[in-house]
Structures are given as C-alpha cells and as structure tokens.
Amino acid sequence: MTRSRVYREGRLESEDFPPGRLTATLADPGTVVWVDLAAPDEDDLARLTEALELHPLAVEDAVQQHQRPKFSHYPGHGLVICHAVEADDSGELIAHELAVIVAEQTVVTVRKDPGFDMDKVVERWDSGTMVDGVGYLLHGILDYVADSYLDVAQLLDDRVEALEDEVFTQPPNSLAVQRESLSLHKSVGGLRRKVTPMREVIAPLLRPDNPIYDERMRPYFQDVLDHVIWASEQVESLRDLVATIRDTQLNLQGNRMNLIMKKVTSWAAIIAVPTAITGFYGQNLPVPGFERVWGFWLSTVVIAVTSIALYATFKRKDWL
C-alpha cells in the first residue's frame, strides 16, 4: 500500500493507515476506503484478496500489463482497466495503465507503472464535494483519464496544423515532413486504441441496475462519456487529416516527377532536331550543299531556327 485514505460520510477521516487495519475499517458500513498500489504482484494483493474476496481473474488482470481497456463485473466487485496518456517533447505517445477494483466500500487503484500521476486524481477528489463515496472516487479517476485524451488530442491537432503548413513550404521529398507524418500517424493510432474501447468501459456504468454508485452520480459519468466521445471524434478526425497530408505529399511528389519528365521530354525533342539534321548531312552521299560553304550555313541556320521555334512553342505551352 503506497497510499490509503478513509472517508466517513463524505469527509476525509484519515490517511495512510496500517494495512492491518483494513478489515477493521471496512467493518464499519459508514466508511469508504481507497487503497493505492504501485506495480504490485499477486502476492502483494493477497491481503486485499482475502479482505475483499476478490475473484482470481480480477487479481490476475489487475497485475498483468498491456491489458485492453475494459470493465469486468465479478460477484461483489468490479474491475476497470483504463489508460491515461500523455505526449513527450517529441510528440511520442506515452500510456500509463491503471486497474481499478471497485467494491461496495472500497476503491483499489493498481498503478502498473509509476508514470500514472495519482496526485492529480487526488486533487480532483479534494476540490469537489463527495456526492457518493465509491462512485465519486471512480468518477474522479475516469474523468482524469478522459481529460488526458482531450489534452493529447489537442496537442496532436496543433502538430497536424504545423505539418499542413510544412507540406507546402518544404520540398515534396522532404525527409523531415515524412518522418513527422509517420510519427503523427503512429501517435494518433496509439491514441485511438486507448480511446475507442473506453465507450465500452463507461457504458455499463450508466445502466440503471448498476450497483456501483448512487443514482446521483449518473450525470457525472454521463459527462465522462461525453468527453470520451468527443475525444474519439477528434482522434478519427486527426486520423483522416494525417492520411490526407500523406496523400497530399505523395501527390506533390508525383506532380513534381511529371513536371520533370515533361521538361526532360521537351529538351529531348529540341535536341533531336539538330541530331537528325547533322545525322542527315553526315551521310556519305551527296546532299544539297555537299562540299559547299553555303550548305554548312544552311544546316546551321535550320538547326538554330528549328530549335528556337520548338523552345518557344514548349515555353508557351508551359512545358518548360
């Protein structure tokens, strides 16, 4: 137990009580207990398993990493798996997995890595009025997780806007733009995998027969669901934008290649004229002006006039 709290009638009564007092504290029906565990194993959960009568599958999922966001219901308690997200300075997505075991009087948070900022969750609890004990604590956790989705989505949206400008200001074959677009695609895809399943997590909490919280908490969980839906829509929009940016860059590269090929072909046509004329005069046969000075000047003038005419024609048609 890294941290613990005891609430009585909506007010904080004590913090960081000894683990041996857990059973005695839960014997009072007027108390609500929060226990926080950091990277525990199944042995660390043995005392809680005995006190809360936790299902073995709930304990297993609570300690194993890389679980999909989900809500599982067991006799007498439930398990919520969720991921809070953040982005580092390079824009790479970082996810922190959290398991929440919810019982009638108890909320147990299992942080599977130390990066999950539980202090911010505690600040949300302390800044409000506890409407319903267990439901209020669970709402604070899910609300923090949903807000982290919106924060990262806004950060990625700013990066996408900057990338849109770079697509037209940088060369079409810019490696920096390509790396940024691929990095954004990876980050948006990772965020999508965390946000989309959260609808299935919160939807069961809104059912009328849900025993986890009081009816007064329903609007609060509906608000969290609205945040998750909004974050999911933003992620889908960002995904489409990143794909569009990538397609635009590929189209610009294709257009540039077509322009280059058009110019090369035009110059090849111009060069073909003097090649043909000089090749014709280079035959070992008598031709007009053979062994005459005016024949040399005639071929030179024809080459120059034809080449200039072709250049002017291609330039007027914007082929050069």
Buried (B, 14 or more C-beta within 10 A) or exposed (E): BBBBBBBBEEEEBBEEBEEEEBEEBBEEEEBBBBBBBBEBEEEBBEBBBEBBEBBEEBBEBBBBEEBEBBBBBBEEBBBBBBBBBBBEEEBEBBBBBBBBBBBBBBBBBBBBEEEBBBEEBBEBBEEEEBBBBBBBBBBBBBBBBBBBBBBBBEBBBEBBEEBBEBBEEBEBEBEEBBEBBEBBBBBBBBBBBBBBBBEEBBEBBEEEEBEBBEEEBBEBBEBBBEBBBBBBEBBBBBBEBBEEBBEBBEEBBEEEEEEEEBEEEBBEBBEEBBEEBEEEBEEEEEEEBEEEEEBEEBBEEBBEEBBEEBBEBBEEEEBB
